[in-house]
Amino acid sequence: MSPGTPVSLASLTPRQREILEYIRHFLLERGYAPSIPEIGRAFSLTSTATIHKHLKALEERGAIRRMRGRQRYLELAGETAGRGTVKLAIAGLVAAGEPIYAAEEGDAVEVPENLVPKTRCYVLRVRGDSLRDEHLRDGDLVIVEDRSIPESGEMVVALVKGKQTMLRRYSRKGSKVFLAASDAAIEPIALAARDVTIRGIIRGVIRKY
């Protein structure tokens, strides 16, 4: 079966369906694909060969696409990716530590509808390579849900002290807000809640290769 052929979920084993659903949720929540170790931890699989075997089966059945030599390049394909698209406005340009600069009026992009919740959303275009720690590259499109109250653990677009923009994972304890980078080696930033304004929740990332 070629990667472009519509996949029948009935042709997948229970574990393959579980891994596919895990990949789907991971992509929606974080905007990039899970790594092999992350898939292993999620399913208590210690053998990378076993994980590759499941991914190969999903790829052969047209459920996912992979690019060899790139750790996190993995995307949904065929029917699992969703067929419809939604047009969203590109609201601005974003780079780490800088304000969001408005995009040209009327600029918009078609995005897969499965990445868009049933709420108001917009798109930010990444400018430069300052967001590489968040697995974002120059030209990436970040899909943002227009919501100002995040749940703990969600990726957010945060405006710090009215000046700096950060794309980080959010949590809060009392009057303190913590903004954590995707790289676990980077210490979370602790700030007074009054100094942080949430501009939206990150729902996905679109990248052109």
C-alpha positions in Angstrom: 0.0 0.0 0.0 1.4 3.4 -0.9 1.6 6.3 1.6 -1.1 8.2 -0.3 -3.6 5.4 -0.2 -6.5 5.9 2.3 -5.9 3.8 5.4 -8.5 1.5 6.9 -8.2 1.5 10.7 -9.6 -2.0 10.7 -6.3 -3.2 9.1 -4.3 -2.0 12.1 -3.6 -4.0 15.2 -4.9 -2.6 18.6 -1.4 -1.4 19.5 -0.9 0.3 16.1 -4.2 2.1 16.6 -3.1 3.2 20.0 0.2 4.5 18.7 -1.5 6.3 15.9 -4.0 8.0 18.3 -1.0 8.9 20.6 0.8 10.5 17.6 -2.4 12.4 16.6 -2.9 13.9 20.1 0.8 14.7 20.5 0.8 16.6 17.2 -2.3 18.5 18.1 -1.1 19.4 21.6 2.6 20.2 20.8 2.7 20.9 17.1 5.5 18.5 16.4 5.9 14.8 16.3 6.9 12.5 19.2 10.4 11.1 19.2 11.1 7.4 19.4 12.0 7.5 23.1 8.8 9.5 23.8 6.7 6.8 22.1 8.6 4.1 24.0 7.9 5.8 27.3 4.2 6.3 26.5 3.7 2.5 25.9 6.4 1.1 28.1 8.4 -0.2 25.1 12.1 -0.5 25.7 13.0 -1.9 22.3 13.5 0.7 19.6 13.2 -2.0 17.0 9.7 -2.8 18.2 8.7 0.9 17.9 10.2 1.2 14.4 8.3 -2.0 13.4 5.0 -0.4 14.5 5.8 2.9 12.7 6.8 1.0 9.6 3.5 -0.8 9.6 1.6 2.5 10.0 3.6 4.0 7.1 3.0 1.0 4.9 -0.7 1.2 5.5 -0.7 4.9 4.6 -1.5 6.2 8.1 1.7 8.3 8.6 4.6 9.6 6.6 8.2 9.7 7.8 11.4 11.3 6.5 14.6 9.3 7.1 17.4 11.0 9.0 15.1 13.5 10.8 14.2 12.5 14.3 10.9 14.3 14.6 9.7 14.3 11.0 6.5 12.3 11.2 3.0 13.4 10.1 -0.4 11.9 9.7 -1.4 10.9 6.1 -4.4 9.7 4.1 -7.7 9.7 5.9 -6.1 10.0 9.3 -4.9 13.5 8.4 -8.4 14.8 7.7 -9.5 15.9 4.3 -10.9 19.4 4.9 -9.1 22.8 5.3 -9.9 26.0 7.0 -8.7 29.5 6.0 -7.1 31.4 8.9 -5.7 34.9 9.0 -2.0 35.3 9.6 -2.1 37.8 12.4 1.6 38.5 12.8 5.2 37.5 12.9 6.7 36.0 16.1 10.3 35.6 17.3 11.6 34.7 20.7 11.8 37.6 23.1 10.3 40.1 20.7 6.9 41.7 20.3 4.5 40.2 17.8 4.6 42.3 14.6 1.4 42.6 12.6 1.3 40.8 9.3 0.1 42.4 6.1 -3.7 42.9 6.2 -5.6 40.2 4.4 -2.8 37.6 4.6 -4.2 34.2 5.2 -3.4 30.5 4.8 -5.3 27.2 4.4 -4.7 24.8 7.3 -5.9 21.2 7.9 -9.2 21.4 9.8 -8.1 18.6 12.2 -5.6 21.1 13.7 -8.3 23.7 14.4 -10.6 23.5 17.4 -14.2 24.9 17.1 -13.1 28.2 18.5 -11.6 31.4 17.1 -8.1 30.8 15.8 -5.3 32.7 14.0 -1.9 32.0 12.7 1.5 33.4 13.5 4.5 33.1 11.2 7.9 32.3 12.8 10.6 34.8 11.9 14.2 33.8 12.2 15.7 30.9 14.1 15.4 32.2 17.7 12.7 29.6 18.5 14.8 26.5 17.7 14.6 25.4 21.3 10.8 25.1 20.7 11.4 23.0 17.5 10.3 26.0 15.4 12.1 27.3 12.4 12.0 30.4 10.2 8.8 30.3 8.1 6.9 27.8 10.3 3.2 28.7 10.8 1.9 28.4 14.4 -1.8 27.8 14.7 -3.1 29.6 17.8 -6.4 29.3 19.6 -7.6 32.7 20.7 -8.0 31.8 24.4 -6.6 33.7 27.4 -7.0 31.1 30.2 -4.9 28.0 29.6 -4.9 24.6 31.3 -1.7 23.5 33.0 0.7 21.9 30.6 -0.6 23.7 27.5 1.7 25.5 25.1 0.9 29.2 25.0 1.8 32.4 23.4 2.7 34.5 26.4 3.4 38.3 26.5 5.8 39.0 29.4 5.6 42.4 31.1 3.9 43.8 28.0 7.1 43.5 25.9 8.5 40.0 25.3 6.8 37.2 23.5 7.4 33.6 24.6 6.1 30.3 23.2 6.3 28.1 26.3 4.5 25.4 28.3 2.3 27.0 30.9 1.7 26.1 34.6 0.6 28.1 37.6 1.0 27.8 41.4 -0.8 30.5 43.3 0.4 33.9 42.2 3.3 32.4 40.2 3.3 31.5 36.5 5.9 29.1 35.2 6.9 29.1 31.5 8.8 25.9 30.5 10.8 25.4 27.3 10.5 22.2 25.3 14.1 21.5 26.1 14.1 20.0 29.6 17.6 21.2 30.2 16.4 24.8 30.2 15.0 25.9 33.6 11.4 27.1 33.6 10.9 30.9 33.9 9.0 31.9 37.1 7.0 35.1 36.9 4.4 36.9 38.9 1.0 36.1 37.3 0.3 39.9 36.9 3.4 40.1 34.5 2.1 37.5 32.1 -0.7 37.9 29.5 -1.7 34.8 27.6 -2.4 35.7 23.9 -3.5 32.2 22.9 -3.0 28.5 23.1 -0.8 26.7 20.5 -2.8 24.0 18.6 -0.4 23.0 15.9 2.5 23.9 13.6 2.7 23.8 9.8 6.1 23.4 8.1 7.0 23.4 4.5 10.0 21.4 3.4 
